[in-house]
Amino acid sequence: MTTIPKIRYSRRAVLKTGGAAVAASTLSAPMVWGQATKDITLRQFGTGVSNLNEVAQKVKEDLGFTLEMTALDSDSVTQRAATQPDSFDIADIEYWICKKVWPTGNLQAMDVSKIKRYDQIVGIFKSGKLTPESEIAQGTAPHSVGFVPEPGATSFADEETNWMTLIPTIYNADTLGIRPDLIGRPINNWSELLNPEFRGKASILDISSIGIMDMAMVCESMGEIQYADKGNMTREEIDKTFAIFTEAKQNGQFRAFWKTFDESVNLMASGEVVIQSMWSPAITAVKTRGIPCVYQPLEEGYRSWGGGIGLSNSLSGLELDAAYEYINWYLEGWVGGFLMRQGYYSAVPETSKDHMSENEWGYWFEGKEAVEDITNPFGDVMAAAGETRDGGSFNDRMGAVACWNAVMDENQYMVRKWNEFIAA
Amino acid sequence: MTDQPLSKIISRPRSPSRGRGGWSNQVSGWLLAAPLAAVLLVFLVLPIVMIVIVSFWGATEFSIFPAFQFDNYTFLFGSEVTYRVFLNTIKYALITWIFTLLIGFTVAYFLAFHVRTLNWQIALFLLCTIPFWTSNIIRMISWIPFLGRNGLANSTLLSWGVIDQPLEWLLFSDFSVILAFVHLYTLFMVVPIFNTMMRIDKSLIEAAVDAGASGWQTLWHVIIPLTKPGIMIGTIFVVTLVMGDFITVRFMSGSQSANVGRLISNDIALLQYPSASATAVILLITVLMVIGILLRFVDIRKEL
């Protein structure tokens, strides 16, 4: 039925982008390629946020091949990418994970000239700057681990090259989540997390590499520590940061620490916690239960994260072509729209616009008031008419990023300190 | 006693002749033992040997490399956290043991001596196992909404006027951790104790009563000594389960407390396999020492 247009599409795509050898074999036997595409299965794994079955279904419809999704938590993702290179074809990982995993040589660099929409990808992932005037935030900024000098290199390039490590798929700016009904006053600074007013009602996430960044935002906001680079602390800075938080923990500041998305939702929704580090969809999950919850923009700015898809080193031949096709399809806008309607941002926002209503685009991207109810792709109401997005427009939010999720040079030391903190 | 025939079978002397019969007996003995030995070798001995070997390896951010160094152990013994966490683990094990023993013994005693008919005994015993039809994690997590700040326990106590403020220590505290442990593992104490109690010859108790012993004296001088093997087996179950656990502590303490299992799981999550192995080796030695001490009190082999 629909196989014929698919063949044409694949052929065209391959002819346009692919190497000569592939093109030749495609020309001589187009039916084989079409048939082969159908038999191709790409195994993708990554964190739950973007590993959605809807994407796999749409890939099957649009491209004809099968995408198998496995969702894991970020620690397991790192572990798998670093230790089991043959267990996946496509890794959907965060940039800081890339910094850790790339040197293992388990991923292969992507040829930028095969990425059709490369020029439209947001500047953050290329030069590091959202607009030419923007300052580059601290931490593992995506562009700093986004390129390698040549295929096979295990260290990163300082500037844009023809070889990209990850194609950005999804990113966002994180801040603290609060329960406005239980707090009853404006919250404007990260330092509020350790405010004794919220003793026994605060929480922070128990994922060391992200938690430490939230801690740093808090310590800096309190005026206790001035970091040279929050994403790459010295031992002394790490010690000071943990000293402050250990004291707070022993004074009973924290109700609990959370490690998974669901835990953070439950802590907030049940009222166990009124202020905590949180992820954007968790806020929405609390709100859809009819409980007020705000993703509070703070003066010091956001802690940002970004993910992208990378190719396994063992990918080659038809599978590799299929993977490039998948990446190009990813940037065409359908996935972008799907993700942006959940509150994330996509690498090429312009293409996502075509897959969103004007109201949705206005609310999610431009920070405008919703003219009618905003629903997510699963039909849940995310915001009522008249509401605006916490933090405003894309430029307001991504322009106020203070630091990116990071792995530091002193990571092992930091992790040991984190264990001490948990045991304290 | 009831186990007489069994021990007879086990200790029945093999044919002492050194002729062909004895030889083939020996061979078949080895062959019979071989499958189990092979399974244990592959799935128990080899993994442990592997863990011991890796515990001397080195690790970088993203890989491990073979080496023979004591770094992992030096760090482990040099860190004050290790001692605190091991102490915490032992504390959890000890308190859980006391509670599971008291509850488990009482339940088993009731089942074995107060319930008269075998059918009722079986029915009630099966009743004890019903919670095991759902997963461990679910049984544990269901405590969270119950104990929470606005949970059932607190709202009930508030409505009765027993308290004015919700009790914060009900959840995400050592209390909730131990509560969950006791809930999860009491059955492991009930089963072996019940089992040994059922094998106590009732005439021994009659004899004690005839000789003028009070209820407590019978319990203390007859029943407890005879149930020692069951208590010991239950103790080994509970102690090893609690000392090896990490998920209960994580969920019920809201990640605020640590035990050895959590140290190991954190290390694994961060790809620090050698350091995780070293901690695992020390934990294994600790648990073996505890069991060794326990076995000094009761010779399980003899008592079975």
Boltz contact constraints between the chains, C-beta under 6 A:
constraints:
  - contact:
      token1: [A, 75]
      token2: [B, 269]
      max_distance: 6.0
  - contact:
      token1: [A, 79]
      token2: [B, 271]
      max_distance: 6.0
  - contact:
      token1: [A, 82]
      token2: [B, 62]
      max_distance: 6.0
  - contact:
      token1: [A, 100]
      token2: [B, 61]
      max_distance: 6.0
  - contact:
      token1: [A, 100]
      token2: [B, 62]
      max_distance: 6.0
  - contact:
      token1: [A, 104]
      token2: [B, 62]
      max_distance: 6.0
  - contact:
      token1: [A, 200]
      token2: [B, 168]
      max_distance: 6.0
  - contact:
      token1: [A, 206]
      token2: [B, 255]
      max_distance: 6.0
  - contact:
      token1: [A, 256]
      token2: [B, 172]
      max_distance: 6.0
  - contact:
      token1: [A, 256]
      token2: [B, 254]
      max_distance: 6.0
  - contact:
      token1: [A, 257]
      token2: [B, 255]
      max_distance: 6.0
  - contact:
      token1: [A, 270]
      token2: [B, 148]
      max_distance: 6.0
  - contact:
      token1: [A, 271]
      token2: [B, 150]
      max_distance: 6.0
  - contact:
      token1: [A, 272]
      token2: [B, 148]
      max_distance: 6.0
  - contact:
      token1: [A, 272]
      token2: [B, 149]
      max_distance: 6.0
  - contact:
      token1: [A, 415]
      token2: [B, 270]
      max_distance: 6.0
  - contact:
      token1: [A, 419]
      token2: [B, 266]
      max_distance: 6.0
  - contact:
      token1: [A, 420]
      token2: [B, 81]
      max_distance: 6.0
  - contact:
      token1: [A, 422]
      token2: [B, 258]
      max_distance: 6.0
  - contact:
      token1: [A, 423]
      token2: [B, 81]
      max_distance: 6.0
  - contact:
      token1: [A, 423]
      token2: [B, 84]
      max_distance: 6.0
  - contact:
      token1: [A, 423]
      token2: [B, 85]
      max_distance: 6.0
  - contact:
      token1: [A, 423]
      token2: [B, 258]
      max_distance: 6.0
